[in-house]
Amino acid sequence: MKRELAFKAGLAALLAAVLVWGGLPLFRQRHYSVPVVKGPGVTSVFPLSDFSPGLAGTDADTTVFVLEGKEPGGKALVMANTHASEPEGMLAALIIIERGIVEKGTLFVIPFFNASAGRNTRPGDGYPLYFDVPTAWGAKRFRYGNRDASPLDQWPDPDVTVHYPSKQLLSYIDARNTNRTWPGRPDGLPMEQVTFGAMELIRRHGVDLAIDIHGAETMFPVTNCIVAPEKSQRIATMAYLTVKASEGFESHVEPSPPGFRGLSHREIGDHSDALPFLLEAPIPFLDQPTGPKTVELFLEGRDPFLLSLSKKKKLFVPYDETGWPLEKRVGQHSSTTLEIFRQFSRRNADRAIVVSGVPRYAEILENGVGHYFSDPSKAAPGTVVLQ
Ligand SMILES: [Zn+2]
């Protein structure tokens, strides 16, 4: 009897040890914060909960960085990490925050849009918990997040997500996907409150351009493109033709389908005067048929299985031995964003948005992404925001 009890107690202790051993890395990832250095162009920061009070004090709240120009002009909102498993947009947004100087107009930048998803993981898919971007002063570490918000911040999931206000039925998981919860509502689920906060920022500030930066699989047809609704298509087309001709990378415009609800490129335009754009660059790491999901695959985008699929014409982007490195993806996002500002400003001189200091495609390819991040340990007091 005593031996049986001891055996059971031992088994329980072993189970507890395994749970702690397995859970501790996930706990640490959730509580690791990225030091974001405010560059000289950042004039203020505020939490998104200023526009959606229900988020205050929760892990779904996130920081909005404001870069206000000396001269008045138009306004743009740049959002990244809507899907935190597509972090190249976040890196492009951080480069704007560290390096951008707005000459004319105002930029609002939200680098960690779905902040909860950034503290979520995909260990079941073998995803790494972090990735390091090399810099001259050492590695800058980021969390590798998930596509959807953490169930720790929004739970339980519904059987079916009913989109507000269209009542369109979506997959259950889309309740935690901030690219299905637009335009949101102030008293809805936390992810609806996140998108509502951004909608309110857009409406109350009279934002002209809303750019939502993503990444997509090379086997997914909507990749390497700008997704735009009817009212944004002229600017999107001019932007893609210009970057293709002058900077030499592929892009195209995909129309935003009017019947598919909840997406930023649809709902922002339908519920405000802003022109929405969603940018996609290919992330080979996200494709299903690849080798192990290593940090190296994320950084380099090189995979032998994708290469053989490319030879069989199964991919929607050009793909060769050079893969699709991080610099290329971040560089494309940076150039396309700047080009959308420029094309809009050419047509709307009184609402112009003029930004300097942000590198374009060729510069990022040459210098690498880490070149644009400064050492947070050497930053002036009060200039580091933990995200
Ligand atoms: Zn996405």
Residues whose N, C-alpha, C, O or C-beta is under 5 A from the ligand:
A	BS01	ZN	H83 E86 H214 G215
